[in-house]
């Protein structure tokens, strides 16, 4: 399964070597984790203000799912890199 991040990278950055792919996916995961932390803050503020949190919680779920898919993609890239080095 190819992640949306991978499709985005290929479409906008062209073909890359596997190490560059790994670095970009790692950066993407770090960015998602930062967004998750900000979204948790949004939820906390909404709760403290008595505002609904369904929307922010749904977006947090989406971010976590995206991070999970990106981690899966990273694992596949690392396995590919290992196999490529092993075959040399």
N, C-alpha and C positions, 0 to 999 in steps of 0.2 A: 504494500500500500504506500503510495507516495503522498507525502504531506503537502498541505497548501503552501507551506514555506518553501519546500523544494520546488514546486511548480513556479512559484514567484521568483525564486533565485534563477532558475533556468530561463524563464521568460525575460527577465530584466537584466541579468548579468551574464548570459551566455554560458557556454560550456566551461567548466572549471575542473581543475585537478581534484582528486579525492581529498587532499589535505585542505584545500580552499573550501570545499564543500563542508568538511567537518568544522572548520573554523566559523563559517557563516551560520551553520545550524547551532553551534554552541552559543554564538552571539545572539541568535534569535531566541534561544531558550532563556538566556540571561534577561533579555528585554521582556519576555513574557513574564518572568518571575517578578520583575520590577512592576509591571502592570498589575499583577496579582496583588502585590502589597498595596499599591495605590487603591485598588478596588476594595480591598478589605477596609481601608480607611474611609472610603465612600460609604460603605455599608455601616460602619460604626457611627459616622456622622448622621446618617439617615435615621438610625435607631435612636440616637440621642435626641434628635429633633422630632421624633414621632412620625417620620415620613415612611411611606411604604418602601420595602426593601426587595420586593419580588424582582424588579428589573435589574437592580445591581447584583442580586444573588444569581440570577440567570446568566448575567455577563461573566461573573466570577466562575461559574461552572464552565462556561464556554472557554475561558482562558485556561482553566485547569485541563480541560480536554485537549486543547491545542498544545499545551506543554507536554502532555502525555504522548500525543502523536509525534511531536518533534523529538522527544526522547527516544521513541521507537525508531524514528528515522536515523537519529544519531547512532544508535546501536547497530543498525544495519550498515551504516557507512564505516563504522569502526571495524565491523566484521569483514567488510569488503577490503578495507585497508590491510587488515591482518592477513587475509587470504592472498592478497596481491604481493605482500612482502614475503610470505611463506613460499610462494611459487617462484620466486626469483632465485 
